[in-house]
Structure formats: C-alpha cells, structure tokens
Amino acid sequence: MKRLMTVLFNVVFAAGLCGIVVAGSIEPSGPPTSGSGMYTLQNLYDYLTSGTALTVQGSFQEPSAAPGSTMKTTKEIGDALKSMYEQCPATAANVESGVKFYCHVSGSWGVQTGTLVVPPTPTATSTITPTLTPTPTITPYGICASCKAILTATPLSGDGAYTIDPDGAGGNPSFSAYCDMTTDGGGWTMLMKTAASATTDFIYTSAHWTSADTLNPGDVTATIGSAKYASYNVLPFTELRGCFNQATTNCIKHTFATTQSSALSLFSGSTLISPQHSAVDYYGLGYVSVYDCVQSNTYGFCQAATRDATDIRWGMNCGYDGVHCTVVGFGIKDNSSNNAGAGCLSSGSHTPHDTTSNAWMFAR
C-alpha cells in the first residue's frame, strides 16, 4: 500500500510539473511589429552617425557575432553621441532666430530655439536696415545707434551701407550711413568725405563745417567724392579718424577724453589744442614737406588765425614762413589765402608744396 501511494504521488507530481510546462511558452508570439521599436544596436549606431533610417527587424534574430565585431555595443553608441555633442556647443544666441536645435550646454540641455537675428549682407548700393535683438546699444525698435553698435550685435557684419538712428525712436529720423567694419577694430561711421578736385566744399570757411546740413547724402560709399552725412550732425563719439588719399589707410586717429556730442558741435566750437600728435605723424602720411615743422607746431581743432593768419579745422598748424607745409589736415587755409578741403598748403620763403588730397572722416 505504501508503495502504491508513492507511485500515485509521483504520477500526480509529474503531471503537475508537466501542467506548468505546457500551460505557457517562452517562445515569441510572432515577429516584431512596426510599433515595437525592436531595432538592432547596429541600426541605432548607423542612424546616429550617418542618418540611416531606423528599420524594425522582420523577425527576432540571434547576433551573428559577439559585440565589438559586426554588432555595435552600447558603449560605442554612447561614445559616438558624446563625440558628436562635443563638436557643437551651440547656445540660443549662436543660432539663427526661430531655428530649432539640440543644446547640450549645461543648464540648457535639450531642444532649444535660436534667438540670433542675422542682418542681410550689406552692399554699397543698397540701404539695409538690420533687424536685431535689442541690447543696451540698440534702440528699442531694432535699429542700431551706430556702426559700432551694429558690429557689437553682429560681429560678422561687413563694410557697407546700414541704417542707423543715434537718438532712437521719437527723435531725429533714422538715416543711411557707410560703416567701415574691418579697419582698426571696425565699427567706424563715416561722417564726411572730400575730393581733391572739390575746391570749395570743405575749405575752412565752408558752412558745411558749422551748419546742420548735408551734402550728397545719397552717396553712401567709400569711393572718392564730396559728401556730408546726417551722422556728422548727430552722432556721438569718442574717436575720430581722418584718412588721406585712401579711405581706410594713411590715417590719423584722435581719441577724446570725453564723449563728443557730434562733429557739428566739435567743429563749431572753440579751439582745442592737443599734444596727441605732432608734425612727425603727418610726415608719416606722406606729406614729406612737414618735416621742417617739428620745432614749431600746434596740433588740434578749430585753429583760426592762431599763427601767421593760417586756419585749420583739424590737423597740424606750422603757421610761420620758411616751411614747406604751413597747414596740413582738414579744412585748411594758408597765410596767402589758399584753401583746400584736405591736404597740405604752404607759403613763405620756400617753394610752395601745395597738395590737395582726397580725404575721409570717420567716428566711433
């Protein structure tokens, strides 16, 4: 009896075990579906590194080889991701406005939208109004106050014509100005230019120096010519640059201790003598006849009859007989009443070496 009970118990136990085995199956119920996301590690790696489309496998597959041979490992996928992220440390300020991008910079991780507004490339024949994200140097409605402000907001801006508004919305109207964005740090706004052939436009007594007018304001280029722009009348600055015979080279630069409200105010004001330059500096510009003025000269602005009846708006005044260049700079008249918009004039016992020059004036 005891042996019979043992046999019956074993049969029941075996049947139970068999019941457990046959009640379910560890085999898949069918192949992967389009929504299952069953991608191979190789497929993921190819998508991340080359954009190959993700494809769900048609059936469950055993790897054909160990990881590291024909199948990518999770480490290889992770290393590829890290390598690609580190090549593009962009932030919203580096990406064009409205463009979606993935940011991996700490504190800004994830999908971001660019905020940088890129103005069109300027041309010498068109007026361009850059649309810029306001900063402290930009007027509230998006037009920059100066060429320097444009360059600060968009460092890759090129030379050319731009629209600026120094006093912002509600004041004087905006206007077109030529911007030198590449010379001496860039950000230079052209105020005026004078041609050697123009005998009266910018001589010392010309009203253009002291009146709020303009001259050929449509010629917003760095080519040779005579023009005076609205920037001369209203643009504040701390640096003034005058270039002779070349628009961006052969220049004298003056730096002021305080901001000048405008060139109109400066050239309508009183005499300003400065030790910032000497005749040697003008000699370096090619006016070789200035060399014998080194022992007696005054440099500065608005020098009217200060020496031997010579006048000059900006530059070097030797102002005595016996030198080759009595005055050299912008808006000059020698003691024989010879006039020039820019260049070198002489009088006295030496043979005259009068040289009128094409010249450009910029501020920053």
C-alpha positions in Angstrom: 0.0 0.0 0.0 2.8 2.3 0.9 4.5 1.6 -2.4 1.2 2.3 -4.3 0.8 5.6 -2.6 4.3 6.6 -3.5 3.7 5.7 -7.2 0.5 7.7 -7.3 2.2 10.7 -5.6 4.9 10.7 -8.2 2.5 10.5 -11.1 0.4 13.4 -9.7 3.6 15.5 -9.1 4.9 14.7 -12.6 1.6 15.7 -14.0 1.6 19.0 -12.1 5.1 19.7 -13.4 4.0 18.9 -16.9 1.0 21.1 -16.5 3.2 24.0 -15.6 5.4 23.4 -18.6 2.6 23.2 -21.1 0.5 26.0 -19.7 2.6 28.7 -21.4 5.6 29.2 -23.8 8.8 31.2 -23.7 8.8 31.4 -27.5 7.7 34.8 -29.0 4.0 35.0 -30.1 5.1 36.5 -33.5 7.6 38.7 -35.3 8.3 42.3 -34.2 5.7 44.9 -35.2 6.2 48.5 -36.5 5.4 49.8 -33.1 7.6 47.5 -31.1 10.8 49.6 -31.6 12.8 46.4 -32.0 15.9 48.0 -33.6 19.4 46.4 -33.6 22.3 48.2 -31.9 23.9 48.4 -35.3 20.8 50.1 -36.7 20.9 52.7 -33.8 24.5 53.3 -34.3 24.1 53.9 -38.1 21.2 56.3 -37.5 23.1 58.4 -35.0 26.3 58.6 -37.1 25.1 58.7 -40.7 21.3 59.2 -40.6 20.5 55.7 -41.9 16.7 55.1 -41.4 15.7 53.1 -38.4 14.1 49.8 -39.5 12.2 47.4 -37.3 13.6 43.8 -37.8 11.3 41.4 -39.7 12.0 38.6 -37.1 13.8 38.0 -33.9 17.4 37.4 -34.7 20.3 36.0 -32.7 23.5 38.1 -33.1 25.8 36.7 -35.8 28.9 37.6 -33.8 29.9 38.8 -30.4 29.6 42.6 -29.6 32.6 44.6 -30.9 32.8 42.7 -34.2 29.8 43.3 -36.6 27.4 44.4 -33.9 27.8 47.7 -32.1 27.9 47.9 -28.3 26.1 50.4 -26.1 29.5 51.9 -25.3 30.2 52.5 -29.0 26.8 54.2 -29.3 27.4 56.3 -26.2 30.9 57.3 -27.4 29.5 58.3 -30.8 26.8 60.5 -29.1 29.4 62.2 -26.9 31.7 62.9 -29.8 29.0 64.5 -31.9 27.7 66.6 -29.0 31.1 68.0 -28.2 31.5 69.2 -31.7 28.5 71.6 -31.5 28.5 73.6 -28.2 25.8 76.0 -29.5 23.5 78.2 -27.4 20.4 80.1 -28.5 22.5 83.2 -29.0 24.6 81.4 -31.6 21.7 80.0 -33.7 19.5 82.0 -36.1 16.2 83.1 -34.7 13.4 80.5 -35.0 15.7 77.6 -35.8 15.3 74.5 -33.6 18.5 72.8 -32.4 19.6 70.4 -29.7 21.6 72.1 -27.0 24.0 70.1 -24.7 25.4 73.1 -22.8 24.9 72.7 -19.0 21.7 74.3 -17.8 20.2 74.5 -21.3 20.1 70.8 -22.3 17.6 69.7 -24.8 15.7 71.2 -27.7 16.1 75.0 -28.0 15.1 77.7 -30.4 17.7 80.2 -31.7 17.5 83.9 -30.9 20.3 85.4 -33.1 18.9 87.6 -35.9 21.3 87.8 -38.8 21.1 91.0 -41.0 21.4 90.8 -44.7 24.9 91.2 -46.2 25.3 94.9 -46.9 26.0 96.2 -50.4 27.5 99.6 -51.4 24.4 100.4 -53.5 21.6 99.5 -51.0 20.3 100.7 -47.7 20.0 97.9 -45.2 18.0 98.0 -42.0 19.4 95.2 -39.7 16.7 93.7 -37.6 18.4 93.0 -34.3 17.5 91.7 -30.9 17.6 94.9 -28.7 20.7 95.3 -26.4 21.8 98.4 -24.4 23.4 99.8 -27.5 20.4 99.3 -29.8 17.3 101.4 -29.9 14.1 99.7 -28.6 12.6 99.3 -32.1 15.5 97.3 -33.5 17.7 99.9 -35.4 21.2 100.3 -34.1 22.5 103.7 -32.9 25.8 103.5 -34.8 28.1 101.3 -36.9 29.9 100.3 -33.7 26.5 99.1 -32.2 25.8 97.0 -35.3 29.2 95.4 -35.1 28.8 94.7 -31.4 25.4 93.0 -32.0 26.5 91.1 -35.2 30.3 90.7 -35.2 30.4 89.3 -38.7 28.9 92.4 -40.3 30.8 93.6 -43.4 31.6 97.0 -44.8 28.8 98.9 -46.5 25.7 101.0 -46.0 23.4 100.5 -43.0 20.5 102.3 -41.4 21.3 103.8 -38.0 19.5 106.1 -35.6 21.8 107.6 -32.9 19.0 109.2 -30.8 16.5 106.3 -31.1 12.8 106.3 -31.8 10.9 109.6 -31.5 13.9 111.8 -32.1 15.6 112.6 -35.4 14.7 110.2 -38.2 17.0 107.2 -38.9 19.3 107.6 -41.9 21.7 105.6 -44.1 25.4 105.6 -43.1 28.5 104.0 -44.5 30.1 101.6 -42.0 33.8 100.5 -42.0 33.5 97.2 -40.1 37.0 95.9 -40.7 39.7 98.6 -40.3 41.3 99.2 -36.9 38.7 97.1 -35.0 35.8 98.2 -37.1 32.6 100.0 -36.1 33.6 103.3 -37.8 30.7 105.5 -39.1 31.6 107.8 -42.0 30.8 111.5 -41.3 32.0 113.2 -44.4 34.5 112.9 -47.3 36.1 115.5 -49.6 37.6 115.1 -53.0 40.8 116.8 -54.0 39.0 118.2 -57.1 36.4 119.9 -54.9 37.9 123.3 -54.3 35.2 124.8 -52.0 33.1 122.1 -50.4 35.1 121.8 -47.2 37.6 124.7 -47.1 37.9 126.3 -43.7 35.2 128.9 -44.3 32.7 126.4 -45.7 29.3 126.5 -44.0 29.3 122.7 -44.1 31.5 122.6 -41.0 29.2 124.6 -38.8 25.6 124.1 -40.1 23.3 121.1 -39.7 23.0 120.5 -43.5 24.1 117.5 -45.6 25.9 117.3 -48.9 25.2 114.4 -51.4 23.8 112.2 -48.6 22.8 109.6 -51.2 26.4 108.8 -51.9 26.8 106.3 -49.1 30.0 104.7 -50.3 33.7 104.9 -49.6 34.6 105.9 -53.2 36.2 109.3 -53.9 33.8 112.2 -53.7 32.5 115.1 -51.6 29.6 114.3 -49.2 28.4 115.2 -45.7 26.0 112.9 -43.9 23.5 113.2 -41.1 25.9 111.3 -39.0 28.2 114.4 -38.9 25.4 116.4 -37.3 24.0 114.0 -34.6 26.4 111.0 -33.9 28.2 111.0 -30.5 31.7 109.6 -30.5 35.0 109.3 -28.5 37.3 108.6 -31.5 37.8 110.5 -34.8 39.7 109.1 -37.7 40.9 111.1 -40.8 42.3 109.2 -43.8 44.2 110.9 -46.7 44.2 109.6 -50.3 42.9 106.2 -49.1 39.6 105.6 -47.4 40.9 103.1 -44.8 44.7 103.6 -44.7 47.1 106.5 -44.3 45.1 107.8 -41.3 45.3 110.0 -38.2 43.2 108.9 -35.2 42.3 111.2 -32.3 40.9 109.9 -29.0 38.9 112.2 -26.8 38.8 112.0 -23.0 35.0 112.6 -23.0 32.3 111.8 -25.5 31.7 114.4 -28.1 28.0 115.0 -28.9 28.7 115.4 -32.6 31.2 116.5 -35.2 29.0 119.5 -35.8 29.4 120.6 -32.2 33.2 119.9 -32.2 33.9 121.9 -35.4 31.6 124.7 -34.4 33.3 125.1 -31.0 36.3 126.8 -29.7 40.0 126.0 -30.4 41.2 122.7 -29.0 45.0 122.2 -28.9 46.3 118.7 -28.1 49.7 117.0 -27.6 48.3 113.8 -29.1 50.0 114.3 -32.5 53.0 116.2 -33.9 54.2 117.1 -37.4 56.1 113.8 -37.5 52.8 111.9 -37.6 51.7 113.8 -40.6 55.1 113.3 -42.2 54.4 109.6 -41.9 51.2 110.1 -44.0 53.3 111.1 -47.0 53.4 114.9 -46.5 57.2 114.9 -46.6 57.4 118.6 -46.5 56.1 118.7 -42.9 59.5 117.5 -41.7 60.9 121.0 -41.0 57.9 122.0 -38.8 58.9 119.7 -36.0 60.3 122.5 -33.8 57.2 124.8 -34.1 53.7 123.4 -34.5 50.3 123.2 -32.9 48.0 120.2 -33.4 44.3 120.2 -32.8 40.9 121.5 -33.9 39.4 124.8 -35.0 42.6 126.8 -35.1 41.6 130.1 -36.6 44.4 132.6 -37.3 46.4 131.3 -34.4 49.7 131.5 -36.2 50.5 133.9 -39.1 46.9 134.1 -40.3 46.6 130.4 -41.0 43.3 128.4 -40.4 42.6 124.7 -39.9 39.6 122.7 -38.8 41.6 119.6 -37.8 45.3 119.0 -38.2 48.8 120.5 -37.9 49.4 124.2 -38.0 53.0 125.2 -38.5 52.0 128.7 -39.1 55.2 130.5 -40.0 57.2 131.4 -43.0 60.1 129.2 -44.2 58.4 125.8 -44.0 57.0 123.6 -46.8 53.7 122.8 -45.1 52.2 125.7 -43.3 49.0 123.8 -42.6 48.1 120.1 -43.1 44.8 118.3 -42.4 41.1 119.0 -43.0 39.6 122.4 -43.8 42.8 124.4 -44.3 43.8 127.9 -45.4 47.4 129.2 -45.5 48.5 132.8 -44.9 48.3 133.5 -48.7 44.5 132.7 -48.7 45.0 129.4 -50.5 42.3 126.9 -49.5 41.7 123.2 -49.6 39.2 120.7 -48.1 42.1 118.5 -47.1 45.9 118.1 -47.8 48.9 120.4 -47.3 49.2 124.1 -48.1 52.4 126.2 -47.9 53.5 129.8 -48.2 56.6 131.9 -47.3 60.1 131.8 -48.4 60.2 128.1 -49.5 58.9 126.9 -52.8 55.2 126.1 -52.4 54.4 122.4 -52.0 50.6 122.6 -52.0 48.9 119.2 -52.1 45.2 118.8 -52.1 44.0 115.4 -51.1 41.0 113.1 -51.2 40.1 112.5 -47.6 37.5 110.7 -45.4 36.4 111.3 -41.8 35.0 108.6 -39.6 33.9 108.5 -36.0 33.4 105.7 -33.4 
